[in-house]
């Protein structure tokens, strides 16, 4: 499994986690356990922050893959690309 697929799966998992936490918040509010609802809300914020970070990382990986394909099409060998990658 490549890095892009792993990132996509991790983002999907975090989004599913947020949905579960939203359900938990409703439950805790009905039960009157507001401190637990607040903890769920805090965890949602953390998950949203993580999703944003993962989406940036995903976009960077997609862009880098496009750059490599472009360089390969232009005739620059993969060894040269790897050498450039290691220098940065």
Secondary structure, 3 states (H helix, E strand, C coil): CCHHHHHHHHHHHHHHHHHHHHHHHHHHHHHCCHHHHHHHHHHHHHHHHHHHHHHHHHHHHHHHHHHHHHHHHCCCCHHHHHHHHHHC
